[in-house]
Amino acid sequence: MRRGHIGRRRIIAVMLAGSLLSGALAGCTMLMPQTGQAEQTEGSTVDYGDVANAVTAAVPRVVGVRDLAQSANGLGHRLSLGLEVDTAEPLTADELDAVVEAIWGALPWEPNTIKITAGADTAEGHEIVDLRTAAADLDPMGVTNAGTGGVSLTDMS
């Protein structure tokens, strides 16, 4: 009877070790780049298409686009950018919607989040342009605050 008890422990130990090993191997394969996907390395370039020209053409108040950056955010890739606007007046919901639509159409890849900040050079210096009020009117898009006056937009369609 004692011998059967030790045999069961060994079987359980072997099963547990096998489960841990297969879980570790599955985790390693999730971290490896998939075949056909370019691995993002430091110093490699990201193709942003013609975002700057598309945005300035879509919204005349936007006179420039700066600091384009792509980053992984756990669910995909986020595009971050700054807008240079002609006045410190807040953007309207229609203007912000046109900016997002222009970005979405110009990028050669699909972002799951777009982080936008905006600023304007005025007589008082560089001022932050508020995007939060305009973003709140873009239902049902998910909006979170990103920096002073900036927004991160998700659930874009």
C-alpha positions in Angstrom: 0.0 0.0 0.0 2.8 2.4 0.8 4.5 1.7 -2.5 1.3 2.7 -4.5 1.3 6.0 -2.6 4.9 6.8 -3.6 4.1 5.9 -7.3 1.2 8.4 -7.3 3.4 11.2 -6.0 5.9 10.5 -8.8 3.2 10.6 -11.4 1.9 13.9 -10.0 5.4 15.3 -9.9 6.1 14.3 -13.5 2.8 15.8 -14.6 3.5 19.0 -12.8 7.0 19.3 -14.3 5.6 18.6 -17.8 2.9 21.3 -17.3 5.5 23.9 -16.2 7.8 23.1 -19.0 5.1 23.3 -21.7 3.9 26.6 -20.1 7.4 28.0 -20.3 7.8 27.0 -23.9 4.5 28.5 -24.8 5.5 31.8 -23.2 8.8 31.9 -25.0 7.1 31.4 -28.4 4.7 34.3 -27.6 7.7 36.6 -27.1 9.4 35.7 -30.3 8.7 37.8 -33.4 6.2 36.1 -35.8 7.4 35.1 -39.2 7.0 37.9 -41.8 6.8 40.6 -39.2 9.7 43.1 -39.0 11.2 43.3 -35.5 11.4 46.8 -34.2 14.9 47.6 -33.1 16.5 50.7 -31.8 17.6 52.9 -34.7 15.3 51.3 -37.2 12.9 53.6 -39.0 9.2 53.6 -38.9 7.1 54.5 -42.0 4.7 57.2 -41.1 3.5 57.7 -44.7 2.4 61.3 -45.4 0.8 62.1 -42.0 2.1 65.6 -41.8 0.8 66.7 -45.2 -2.5 64.9 -44.7 -3.2 66.6 -41.4 -2.2 70.1 -42.5 -4.4 69.6 -45.6 -7.4 68.3 -43.6 -7.4 71.1 -41.0 -6.1 74.5 -42.1 -5.5 75.6 -38.5 -2.8 73.0 -38.2 0.4 74.4 -39.5 2.8 71.6 -38.7 3.2 68.1 -37.2 6.1 67.3 -34.9 7.4 64.4 -32.8 5.9 61.5 -34.7 6.6 58.3 -32.7 5.4 54.7 -32.6 5.4 52.7 -29.5 4.1 49.3 -28.4 1.4 49.5 -25.7 0.5 45.9 -25.0 -2.3 45.6 -27.5 -0.7 46.9 -30.6 1.1 50.1 -31.6 0.4 53.7 -30.5 1.1 56.7 -32.6 2.2 59.8 -30.7 2.4 63.2 -32.3 2.2 66.9 -31.7 0.3 69.5 -33.6 1.4 73.0 -34.2 -1.7 75.2 -34.5 -2.0 78.8 -35.6 -3.8 80.1 -32.5 -4.2 78.9 -28.9 -8.0 78.5 -29.3 -9.1 74.9 -28.5 -9.8 72.7 -31.5 -13.4 71.8 -32.2 -14.7 68.2 -32.3 -15.0 68.4 -36.1 -11.4 69.6 -36.4 -10.1 66.9 -34.1 -12.1 64.3 -36.0 -10.6 65.5 -39.3 -7.1 65.2 -37.8 -7.7 61.7 -36.6 -9.3 60.7 -40.0 -6.3 62.2 -41.9 -3.8 60.3 -39.6 -5.7 57.1 -40.0 -5.8 57.4 -43.8 -2.2 58.4 -44.2 -0.5 55.8 -41.9 0.6 52.6 -43.7 -0.1 50.6 -40.4 -3.0 50.5 -38.0 -2.6 52.2 -34.7 -4.8 51.0 -31.8 -4.3 54.4 -30.0 -3.4 57.8 -31.2 -1.9 60.2 -28.7 -2.2 63.9 -29.7 -0.9 67.0 -28.1 -1.1 70.5 -29.5 0.6 73.9 -29.1 0.6 77.3 -30.6 3.2 80.1 -30.7 1.6 83.3 -29.5 2.8 86.7 -28.4 3.0 85.3 -24.8 5.2 82.4 -25.9 4.4 78.8 -26.7 0.9 77.9 -25.3 -0.8 74.5 -24.9 -3.9 74.0 -27.0 -6.7 72.1 -25.3 -7.9 69.0 -27.1 -9.8 67.4 -24.2 -13.1 69.2 -24.8 -13.1 68.4 -28.5 -12.2 64.8 -27.8 -15.1 64.4 -25.2 -17.5 65.2 -28.1 -16.2 62.4 -30.3 -18.6 59.6 -29.1 -18.3 56.7 -28.8 -14.5 56.9 -29.1 -12.5 56.1 -25.9 -10.6 59.2 -24.6 -8.0 59.4 -21.9 -5.9 62.4 -20.8 -2.3 62.5 -22.2 -0.2 65.3 -20.9 -1.3 68.8 -20.4 -4.3 69.4 -22.7 -3.5 66.3 -24.8 -5.6 63.2 -25.4 -5.1 59.5 -26.2 -7.9 58.2 -28.5 -8.9 54.6 -28.9 -11.9 52.7 -30.4 -11.5 54.4 -33.7 -13.7 53.3 -36.6 
